[in-house]
Amino acid sequence: MKFTTIYLEENKIEILNSILGRETIKVNDEIVSRKFSIGGAEHIFSITENGTIAKCKLRLGFGFNGVVFDLYKNNKPVVESPKSGFLILFMTVFFIVLFVVLGIGIIKYFL
């Protein structure tokens, strides 16, 4: 499912993600990066602007309003989104507790 589209000079950058954690980045309808991630990943790719190649870094993550992203071109911010450290902490604690509870359940089941 498409998350957002960014028009940067003559380039169209599309961010797509699936419910299973597959993140895809397209530039001008061509896939330039694809990764699997639950909490967000960092994508590195290049774009061509006015005949020159620019390096881009796109980070996906979680913020107050859900999925957020940062986009940097040649190490300069193009888009920066506010993050929530609390949400990341909450998700980390949640998954640790979930795995501990599942582990205890599996151990008790087999003993």
LUMTITOR-706764 format. One line per 5 residues: number of its first residue (from 1); their letters; for each residue z, y, x of C-alpha. Coordinates in pm, 1 decimal. Layout:
<atoms>
NUM = A = Z:Y:X  ...
</atoms>
This chain:
<atoms>
1 = MKFTT = 0.0:0.0:0.0  -86.1:342.9:132.1  215.6:550.9:234.7  38.0:874.5:324.9  -277.4:1032.3:467.2
6 = IYLEE = -277.9:1304.9:732.6  -582.3:1519.9:803.1  -565.9:1639.7:1164.7  -869.9:1845.9:1270.7  -1167.7:1616.6:1201.6
11 = NKIEI = -954.8:1298.8:1188.0  -810.1:1117.1:889.2  -492.8:923.3:978.8  -372.0:676.3:715.7  -32.9:506.8:716.8
16 = LNSIL = -11.7:183.0:519.5  284.2:-50.0:479.0  355.8:-366.2:286.0  669.9:-493.9:121.9  678.9:-771.1:386.5
21 = GRETI = 710.1:-518.0:670.5  351.0:-495.0:795.6  267.4:-142.1:909.7  -96.2:-44.2:963.3  -232.8:279.6:1107.3
26 = KVNDE = -596.8:371.5:1046.7  -792.6:655.6:1203.2  -1117.1:741.8:1025.8  -1102.8:409.0:835.4  -1063.9:204.6:1157.3
31 = IVSRK = -741.4:13.0:1230.7  -586.4:144.5:1552.9  -238.7:-13.3:1529.4  -68.0:-288.6:1332.7  293.0:-405.4:1367.9
36 = FSIGG = 560.9:-591.3:1173.3  892.1:-412.9:1125.8  1183.3:-396.5:882.8  1340.6:-72.6:1006.2  1029.8:106.5:1129.4
41 = AEHIF = 812.4:82.9:1440.0  644.5:306.0:1693.6  264.4:311.1:1702.0  62.9:445.8:1996.8  -306.7:527.7:1952.7
46 = SITEN = -572.7:780.5:2050.5  -786.5:1019.9:1849.7  -1089.0:1228.6:1947.5  -1075.2:1602.0:1879.4  -1354.0:1838.1:1976.5
51 = GTIAK = -1487.3:1582.9:2225.2  -1152.5:1524.9:2398.9  -918.8:1227.7:2363.8  -564.8:1299.7:2246.1  -282.7:1044.4:2266.3
56 = CKLRL = -78.9:1005.4:1949.6  257.4:847.4:1878.4  366.7:776.4:1522.5  719.3:656.0:1440.7  813.4:518.0:1101.6
61 = GFGFN = 1175.5:491.6:990.2  1422.2:558.1:710.0  1564.5:890.5:595.9  1747.6:1037.8:297.9  1439.4:1001.3:75.9
66 = GVVFD = 1325.0:658.8:192.9  1049.6:599.7:448.7  988.1:891.7:686.4  761.7:941.9:987.0  716.9:1151.6:1298.5
71 = LYKNN = 372.7:1220.4:1444.4  323.5:1350.4:1798.6  -6.7:1448.5:1957.9  -3.7:1475.0:2338.8  379.5:1463.8:2321.8
76 = KPVVE = 393.8:1769.3:2093.5  528.7:1732.1:1739.3  279.0:1756.9:1454.7  512.7:1622.7:1183.5  886.5:1559.2:1219.9
81 = SPKSG = 1093.0:1421.2:933.5  1471.0:1443.8:892.7  1647.7:1113.0:959.8  1969.5:975.3:827.7  2190.2:807.9:1083.8
86 = FLILF = 2419.3:695.4:800.9  2141.8:500.5:628.8  2050.0:318.2:949.2  2416.3:239.7:1015.2  2457.5:112.8:657.4
91 = MTVFF = 2151.8:-114.1:685.2  2270.8:-253.6:1018.6  2618.8:-332.6:883.0  2466.4:-481.1:566.2  2243.7:-722.0:760.6
96 = IVLFV = 2525.1:-823.6:996.2  2753.4:-901.9:700.6  2470.0:-1087.5:525.9  2401.5:-1307.5:829.1  2772.2:-1378.4:882.9
101 = VLGIG = 2817.8:-1480.2:518.3  2505.5:-1698.9:529.4  2621.4:-1855.0:857.1  2965.6:-1937.1:714.6  2802.6:-2083.3:403.9
106 = IIKYF = 2571.8:-2304.5:608.8  2857.2:-2424.4:830.8  3077.3:-2509.4:530.2  2787.1:-2687.6:360.0  2724.4:-2919.2:655.0
111 = L = 3089.9:-2988.8:743.2
</atoms>
